[in-house]
């Protein structure tokens, strides 16, 4: 507003204009001062609400601790370790699996011809051990062998089964009272627990004695 326009204002209009400018200045000052305070207040309100929600969640979880502890004790009492091979080293676990499979086949009336252990495979933090076996058995004995393998502990899983008749020519008939044999090739898988971490080089056992400043120290 120019001085010429101000000179044409009446005293009442001049006072109203001055009052309006004063109010505008006060509002501007309050906005500059209060805006950061209000924003900080909102920030802390959001933080308090967030931490309160977390605290309530932690309290609910803590209230479930006795029930979860009982469930954990129940799982431990079931001894899930018995479903895994006893040995953790790959060579020992492979030998253990070979012996289990051999026992099941020979106990079921089969005759093993070849047996080998392929390289183990990592399976979700555990080690999968495989035994590849070829043997002869009658069909009833094969049923007993497969049942013995898959219903024992530790858990064994039969994979990649191939069955071939030993006398495939047309017109073959077994002798009376004699079951024909089949040639069976299958893989049997089992799982081993992870191996315990080895001790770091340079670590000392509790009973080792070393010299420190001319004295013996453990």
C-alpha positions as CSV (number, residue, x, y, z in Angstrom):
1,X,0.0,0.0,0.0
2,X,1.5,3.3,-1.1
3,X,1.7,6.5,1.1
4,X,-0.9,8.2,-1.1
5,X,-3.4,5.5,-0.3
6,X,-2.5,5.6,3.4
7,X,-3.1,9.4,3.4
8,X,-6.7,8.9,2.2
9,X,-7.6,6.5,5.0
10,X,-9.8,7.7,7.8
11,X,-8.5,7.4,11.4
12,X,-10.8,4.4,12.0
13,X,-9.5,2.6,8.8
14,X,-5.9,3.4,9.8
15,X,-6.5,1.8,13.2
16,X,-8.1,-1.2,11.7
17,X,-5.2,-1.6,9.3
18,X,-2.7,-1.3,12.1
19,X,-4.6,-3.8,14.2
20,X,-4.7,-6.3,11.2
21,X,-1.0,-6.0,10.6
22,X,-0.3,-6.5,14.3
23,X,-2.5,-9.7,14.4
24,X,-0.8,-11.0,11.2
25,X,2.7,-10.4,12.7
26,X,1.7,-12.1,15.9
27,X,0.3,-15.1,14.0
28,X,3.5,-15.3,11.9
29,X,5.7,-15.2,15.0
30,X,3.6,-17.9,16.8
31,X,3.7,-20.1,13.7
32,X,7.5,-19.8,13.5
33,X,7.9,-20.6,17.2
34,X,5.2,-23.2,17.7
35,X,5.5,-25.2,14.5
36,X,8.8,-27.0,15.5
37,X,7.3,-27.6,19.0
38,X,4.2,-29.2,17.6
39,X,6.2,-31.3,15.2
40,X,8.5,-32.5,18.0
41,X,5.5,-33.3,20.1
42,X,4.0,-35.3,17.3
43,X,7.2,-37.2,16.8
44,X,7.4,-38.2,20.5
45,X,3.8,-39.2,20.5
46,X,4.4,-41.5,17.6
47,X,7.5,-42.9,19.3
48,X,5.6,-43.5,22.6
49,X,2.8,-45.2,20.7
50,X,5.3,-47.5,18.9
51,X,7.2,-48.5,22.0
52,X,4.0,-49.1,23.9
53,X,2.8,-51.4,21.2
54,X,6.1,-53.3,21.3
55,X,5.9,-53.5,25.1
56,X,2.5,-55.0,24.9
57,X,3.8,-57.6,22.3
58,X,6.7,-58.5,24.6
59,X,4.4,-58.9,27.5
60,X,2.1,-61.3,25.5
61,X,5.2,-63.3,24.5
62,X,6.5,-63.4,28.0
63,X,3.1,-64.6,29.3
64,X,3.4,-67.6,26.9
65,X,6.8,-68.5,28.3
66,X,5.6,-71.2,30.7
67,X,3.5,-72.9,28.0
68,X,6.3,-72.7,25.5
69,X,8.8,-74.1,28.0
70,X,6.5,-77.1,28.6
71,X,6.2,-77.7,24.9
72,X,9.9,-77.5,24.5
73,X,10.4,-80.0,27.3
74,X,7.9,-82.3,25.7
75,X,9.8,-82.1,22.4
76,X,13.1,-82.9,24.2
77,X,11.5,-85.9,25.9
78,X,10.6,-87.3,22.5
79,X,14.4,-87.5,21.7
80,X,14.3,-86.4,18.1
81,X,18.0,-87.2,17.9
82,X,17.1,-90.9,17.5
83,X,15.8,-90.2,14.0
84,X,19.3,-89.3,12.8
85,X,22.4,-91.3,12.2
86,X,24.5,-91.6,15.3
87,X,27.7,-90.5,13.5
88,X,28.2,-87.0,12.2
89,X,31.4,-87.5,10.2
90,X,30.6,-88.3,6.6
91,X,32.7,-91.5,6.4
92,X,31.4,-92.9,9.7
93,X,27.8,-92.0,8.9
94,X,28.1,-93.6,5.5
95,X,29.5,-96.8,7.1
96,X,26.7,-96.8,9.6
97,X,24.0,-96.4,6.9
98,X,25.6,-99.2,4.8
99,X,25.4,-101.5,7.9
100,X,21.8,-100.7,8.5
101,X,20.8,-101.3,4.9
102,X,22.9,-104.5,4.8
103,X,21.1,-105.8,7.9
104,X,17.7,-105.1,6.5
105,X,18.4,-106.8,3.1
106,X,20.1,-109.8,4.5
107,X,17.6,-110.1,7.3
108,X,14.8,-110.1,4.7
109,X,16.4,-112.9,2.6
110,X,18.1,-110.7,0.0
111,X,21.6,-111.2,-1.5
112,X,23.7,-108.1,-1.9
113,X,26.0,-107.9,-5.0
114,X,27.3,-104.3,-4.8
115,X,27.1,-101.5,-2.3
116,X,28.6,-98.0,-2.4
117,X,28.2,-94.6,-0.8
118,X,27.9,-91.6,-3.0
119,X,29.1,-88.2,-1.8
120,X,26.9,-86.7,1.0
121,X,24.6,-83.8,0.2
122,X,23.8,-80.8,2.4
123,X,20.1,-80.6,3.2
124,X,18.8,-77.6,5.2
125,X,21.6,-77.6,7.8
126,X,21.7,-81.4,8.0
127,X,23.8,-83.8,5.9
128,X,22.0,-86.4,3.7
129,X,23.9,-89.7,3.5
130,X,23.1,-92.1,0.7
131,X,23.8,-95.8,0.2
132,X,23.4,-97.2,-3.3
133,X,22.8,-101.0,-3.2
134,X,22.2,-103.7,-5.7
135,X,20.8,-107.1,-4.6
136,X,18.7,-110.1,-5.5
137,X,15.5,-111.1,-3.7
138,X,12.2,-112.7,-4.4
139,X,9.2,-110.4,-4.6
140,X,7.8,-111.4,-1.1
141,X,11.3,-110.9,0.4
142,X,11.6,-107.5,-1.4
143,X,8.4,-106.4,0.2
144,X,9.7,-107.4,3.6
145,X,13.1,-105.6,2.9
146,X,11.4,-102.4,1.9
147,X,9.1,-102.5,4.9
148,X,12.1,-103.1,7.2
149,X,14.0,-100.2,5.7
150,X,11.3,-97.6,5.9
151,X,9.9,-98.5,9.4
152,X,13.0,-98.5,11.4
153,X,15.0,-95.8,13.3
154,X,16.9,-93.8,12.4
155,X,14.6,-92.7,9.5
156,X,15.6,-94.2,6.2
157,X,14.1,-93.2,2.9
158,X,14.1,-95.4,-0.2
159,X,14.8,-93.5,-3.5
160,X,15.4,-94.4,-7.1
161,X,14.2,-98.0,-7.1
162,X,14.9,-100.1,-10.2
163,X,13.6,-103.7,-10.5
164,X,14.6,-106.1,-13.3
165,X,13.6,-109.7,-13.7
166,X,16.5,-112.2,-13.7
167,X,14.7,-114.5,-16.2
168,X,13.0,-112.2,-18.7
169,X,12.7,-114.5,-21.7
170,X,9.2,-115.5,-22.9
171,X,7.7,-118.7,-21.5
172,X,9.9,-118.8,-18.4
173,X,8.2,-120.6,-15.5
174,X,9.9,-121.0,-12.1
175,X,10.1,-124.4,-10.5
176,X,7.2,-125.5,-8.4
177,X,7.2,-124.0,-5.0
178,X,10.1,-121.6,-5.9
179,X,9.7,-117.8,-6.1
180,X,11.6,-116.2,-9.0
181,X,14.2,-113.6,-8.0
182,X,14.4,-110.0,-9.2
183,X,17.5,-107.8,-9.5
184,X,16.9,-104.7,-7.4
185,X,18.9,-101.5,-7.4
186,X,17.9,-98.7,-5.0
187,X,19.3,-95.7,-3.1
188,X,18.6,-95.4,0.6
189,X,19.0,-92.0,2.2
190,X,19.4,-91.0,5.9
191,X,20.3,-87.8,7.6
192,X,23.1,-86.9,10.0
193,X,23.3,-84.1,12.5
194,X,25.8,-81.3,11.8
195,X,29.3,-81.9,13.0
196,X,30.5,-80.0,16.1
197,X,32.7,-77.0,15.3
198,X,36.4,-77.8,15.6
199,X,38.5,-76.0,18.2
200,X,40.3,-72.9,16.9
201,X,44.1,-73.3,16.3
202,X,46.1,-71.9,19.2
203,X,43.3,-72.6,21.8
204,X,44.5,-74.3,24.9
205,X,42.8,-77.0,26.9
206,X,42.0,-76.4,30.5
207,X,44.8,-78.8,31.7
208,X,47.6,-77.4,29.5
209,X,50.5,-75.8,31.4
210,X,52.6,-73.0,29.9
211,X,55.5,-70.9,31.2
212,X,54.9,-67.2,32.1
213,X,57.7,-65.1,33.4
214,X,59.5,-68.2,34.6
215,X,56.6,-69.7,36.4
216,X,54.0,-72.4,35.5
217,X,50.6,-71.1,34.6
218,X,47.4,-72.7,33.3
